Amino acid sequence: MEALLCTKLGDPTVAISDSSPIVVSRSHPVPAIASPTSVRVRIAATSLNYANYLQILGRYQEKLPLPFVPGSDYSGVVESVGSAVSTVKIGDKVCSLATSDSFCEFIVTDEKELFLVPDGCDLVAAGALPVAYGTSHLALVHRAQLKPGQVLLVLGAAGGVGLSAVQIGKVCGAIVIAVARGDEKVRFLQSLGVDYVVDLSKGNIIESVKNFLKTRNLKGVDVLYDPVGGKLTKESMKLLNWGANILIIGFASGEIPVIPANIALVKNWTVHGLYWGSYKLHNPQLLRDSLMELLSWLSNGTISIHISHSYSLQEANLAFGDIKDRKVIGKVMVIPGSSSVGRSKL
Ligand SMILES: NC(=O)c1ccc[n+]([C@@H]2O[C@H](COP(=O)([O-])OP(=O)(O)OC[C@H]3O[C@@H](n4cnc5c(N)ncnc54)[C@H](OP(=O)(O)O)[C@@H]3O)[C@@H](O)[C@H]2O)c1
């Protein structure tokens, strides 16, 4: 089968060749059913998360031994099952999260790792849901307990996790302020009915948000959703209310912010560090319930997933390039087994 292999750490955006960090193998072994509860899935789509980019660069917290096939959330169709599998059958549409081995045509996993994709869901979109929407759902609903009428400030709002936070914030009934850079992203966020969009290419976040709050007679921000870090976090802290929740999601800016404990004390802030993947180990039932709720939202149209670009395995370097160059609106997907050349918009 065809598989994307990371053979050495380095920049995954360089053109794929025999000497690039990522290469395409056309004769990778199809994984065998490993136990009675194993399931083999023919992968329809696998999403590309910022973590995959960091992992190939060698800058992610979890390191895989070389060479490895990168892994992320994916969707597909059950192709083969072990003798004791009882929850899925051949032909079922499923999605799941892999920490390796999804950038290829087939993956083998245990049946308990799989989620049935309900009727009415686009199969490619279902492959983009677990990490981004799962992270924002646990963060906003479980950790911050976002309430109707509260003010939610989302940084990196047009990116993968940011856009999911914007949508889930609206589902919770919050007043959502989205922060992004550039006309295309701003127009897209406005089309979703976001209450206010800050365009960072046109001005300062503090002044812009303060002006908006004043027009609505609001005091400040109740929940900060932060996948960016750096200077933007520092500035956003000036907008937070007494008793605010700060959700630390990631550091796309490359800079880890400092949150002064004395100010957190005086303002009664709660700072939540959130690593979604670790719920699989520490509270798997919560993670499962959360994903089931999200899949039902996807099937009944409560949320929708925007995929700005999709690529074949041979074009995977272009997908990493879109993440690096901040071109993605929502998600970028890799479609194993497809042979499209160049960029395709779904
Ligand atoms: N905690 C968890 O469990 C968890 C789960 C998923 C993701 N994450 C983390 O969340 C972060 C975002 O992930 P994602 O998948 O949403 O990434 P993404 O789709 O690439 O979005 C990141 C956004 O951050 C903004 N940004 C600001 N400065 C940036 C910079 N210097 N470089 C790149 N982007 C910059 C960009 O918005 P503008 O261009 O509009 O400014 C971009 O849209 C990553 O650090 C990732 O590791 C954490």
The ligand as an SDF file (V2000), in Angstrom:
LIG
                    3D

 48 52  0  0  0  0  0  0  0  0999 V2000
   -4.0890   21.0980   23.7190 N   0  0  0  0  0  0  0  0  0  0  0  0
   -4.4960   20.2200   22.8200 C   0  0  0  0  0  0  0  0  0  0  0  0
   -4.9360   19.1160   23.1370 O   0  0  0  0  0  0  0  0  0  0  0  0
   -4.4040   20.6280   21.3740 C   0  0  0  0  0  0  0  0  0  0  0  0
   -5.1850   20.0090   20.3900 C   0  0  0  0  0  0  0  0  0  0  0  0
   -5.0830   20.4570   19.0640 C   0  0  0  0  0  0  0  0  0  0  0  0
   -4.1960   21.5000   18.7550 C   0  0  0  0  0  0  0  0  0  0  0  0
   -3.4240   22.0440   19.7400 N   0  0  0  0  0  0  0  0  0  0  0  0
   -2.4600   23.1400   19.4800 C   0  0  0  0  0  0  0  0  0  0  0  0
   -3.1810   24.2920   19.0640 O   0  0  0  0  0  0  0  0  0  0  0  0
   -2.3540   25.0710   18.2040 C   0  0  0  0  0  0  0  0  0  0  0  0
   -3.1200   25.3780   16.9290 C   0  0  0  0  0  0  0  0  0  0  0  0
   -3.4000   24.1690   16.2350 O   0  0  0  0  0  0  0  0  0  0  0  0
   -4.2900   24.1680   14.9080 P   0  0  0  0  0  0  0  0  0  0  0  0
   -4.3740   22.7530   14.4510 O   0  0  0  0  0  0  0  0  0  0  0  0
   -5.5220   24.9480   15.1120 O   0  0  0  0  0  0  0  0  0  0  0  0
   -3.3190   24.9810   13.9250 O   0  0  0  0  0  0  0  0  0  0  0  0
   -3.6970   25.8760   12.6540 P   0  0  0  0  0  0  0  0  0  0  0  0
   -4.8930   25.3120   11.9670 O   0  0  0  0  0  0  0  0  0  0  0  0
   -2.4490   26.0250   11.8930 O   0  0  0  0  0  0  0  0  0  0  0  0
   -4.1410   27.2800   13.2970 O   0  0  0  0  0  0  0  0  0  0  0  0
   -3.2600   28.0610   14.0420 C   0  0  0  0  0  0  0  0  0  0  0  0
   -3.6870   29.5140   13.9770 C   0  0  0  0  0  0  0  0  0  0  0  0
   -2.8110   30.2530   14.8250 O   0  0  0  0  0  0  0  0  0  0  0  0
   -2.5640   31.5400   14.2790 C   0  0  0  0  0  0  0  0  0  0  0  0
   -1.1430   31.9180   14.4170 N   0  0  0  0  0  0  0  0  0  0  0  0
   -0.7000   33.0030   15.0700 C   0  0  0  0  0  0  0  0  0  0  0  0
    0.6230   33.0990   15.0170 N   0  0  0  0  0  0  0  0  0  0  0  0
    1.0390   32.0630   14.3020 C   0  0  0  0  0  0  0  0  0  0  0  0
    2.3260   31.6270   13.8730 C   0  0  0  0  0  0  0  0  0  0  0  0
    3.4570   32.2940   14.1910 N   0  0  0  0  0  0  0  0  0  0  0  0
    2.3940   30.5070   13.1190 N   0  0  0  0  0  0  0  0  0  0  0  0
    1.2860   29.8140   12.7880 C   0  0  0  0  0  0  0  0  0  0  0  0
    0.0240   30.1810   13.1730 N   0  0  0  0  0  0  0  0  0  0  0  0
   -0.0760   31.3030   13.9120 C   0  0  0  0  0  0  0  0  0  0  0  0
   -2.9800   31.4780   12.8120 C   0  0  0  0  0  0  0  0  0  0  0  0
   -3.9860   32.4620   12.6560 O   0  0  0  0  0  0  0  0  0  0  0  0
   -3.7710   33.8410   11.8690 P   0  0  0  0  0  0  0  0  0  0  0  0
   -2.9260   33.5590   10.6720 O   0  0  0  0  0  0  0  0  0  0  0  0
   -5.1820   34.2210   11.5360 O   0  0  0  0  0  0  0  0  0  0  0  0
   -3.1250   34.7720   12.8690 O   0  0  0  0  0  0  0  0  0  0  0  0
   -3.5610   30.0840   12.5850 C   0  0  0  0  0  0  0  0  0  0  0  0
   -4.8410   30.1360   11.9490 O   0  0  0  0  0  0  0  0  0  0  0  0
   -1.0700   24.2650   17.9840 C   0  0  0  0  0  0  0  0  0  0  0  0
   -0.0860   24.7290   18.8680 O   0  0  0  0  0  0  0  0  0  0  0  0
   -1.4840   22.8460   18.3440 C   0  0  0  0  0  0  0  0  0  0  0  0
   -0.3960   22.0440   18.7630 O   0  0  0  0  0  0  0  0  0  0  0  0
   -3.5170   21.6260   21.0250 C   0  0  0  0  0  0  0  0  0  0  0  0
  1  2  1  0
  2  3  2  0
  2  4  1  0
  4  5  1  0
  4 48  2  0
  5  6  2  0
  6  7  1  0
  7  8  2  0
  8  9  1  0
  8 48  1  0
  9 10  1  0
  9 46  1  0
 10 11  1  0
 11 12  1  0
 11 44  1  0
 12 13  1  0
 13 14  1  0
 14 15  2  0
 14 16  1  0
 14 17  1  0
 17 18  1  0
 18 19  2  0
 18 20  1  0
 18 21  1  0
 21 22  1  0
 22 23  1  0
 23 24  1  0
 23 42  1  0
 24 25  1  0
 25 26  1  0
 25 36  1  0
 26 27  1  0
 26 35  1  0
 27 28  2  0
 28 29  1  0
 29 30  1  0
 29 35  2  0
 30 31  1  0
 30 32  2  0
 32 33  1  0
 33 34  2  0
 34 35  1  0
 36 37  1  0
 36 42  1  0
 37 38  1  0
 38 39  2  0
 38 40  1  0
 38 41  1  0
 42 43  1  0
 44 45  1  0
 44 46  1  0
 46 47  1  0
M  CHG  2   8   1  16  -1
M  END
$$$$
